[in-house]
């Protein structure tokens, strides 16, 4: 059931991605729906599931964007692992906690991408700091709104809310 | 055993996954074109999820079409209203221009016509027309202040209208040639036979005093003879429509006036030279 919900979320994220690409080209430079999905899933604290979710969501994003194939999968997996690991220890709940995780995840995601692009392509991302700031703000606002609505109207807890052992 | 180990060793899984992804990225980054679908893996992911962007594209395209269709329709409706408004304005302007053109043509012909007289002429506008009763008259908007006098001839481009019988300071009454009491010295254009044209009070006129043997035929044009001291010579009066043998020595001739009295607008007043009263009354 939790995977089904993840797939639905992934389809919604992809739909959003396609819509933004169609009507507002380059909108994904300011907003990343896949990170919201991965963080939302990873808030459950299941590290194993979070890694898989990060890989899948990242690969889907890679498939439909012009980046190196695997770039977003890599960064998203790192984010998912960190969020899931933190939640397996602290059991963070609530919109603010989600916002904090999401903000951190966006920053980590962008930093990982920045480093990988530097290593693999020997390129610098133009206006990285400004882009990071804008992307963090917009993704944070939208993600917190979605999370708040989900918990308010659907009484939805993060997917895989039942904590499972981190297994260190 | 493995299924129990992997969940309990997520860090190991993370390292494996990241290593595999790094290799995948390294391979991808070496290809010539980054955005191109290169690997079987990437193609597979794209194929699995391709219905989503396609559906979004289709829905977006449909919505876009509907929206633009609606906008186009609104624009067309507004344009249609605007064009209708313009047509109404243009039609009104066109009517005005036609009217002006018609006025211009008429005034030009009047002007050209008036220039053939050696006497002073002036233009006037018919402001009242009474052709319904037995006494046919028309009121014009020029009077004694404009030099109009009794017995001035009044014509238009088509021919003789009548003579001035009364003047005020700024108006004048004109007796039409179709009036029962109007007499005009006339001659036929072709055979130059003279006579007197009198109105019959019913919109036509009769030519009197033409001998029974005179060469006068239907279709002959009748002009003013210039012998009555009122009308200059050569103004068209009408066309003979009937020339029958009368009961006595004269013919019965019916004349149809060349002027359409029901549509008189502008007229020319010819200020004829009046014969002094003593000369008229003088009897040797």
Interface residues (C-beta under 8 A of the other chain):
Chain A: X11 X14 X15 X17 X18 X19 X21 X22 X23 X47 X48 X51 X55 X58 X59 X60 X62 X63 X64 X66 X67 X68 X69 X70 X71 X73 X74 X77 X78 X81 X84 X116 X120 X121 X164 X165 X166 X167 X168
Chain B: X6 X7 X8 X9 X10 X11 X13 X14 X17 X18 X21 X22 X24 X25 X26 X28 X29 X34 X35 X37 X38 X39 X41 X42 X45 X46 X49 X52 X53 X55 X56 X57 X60
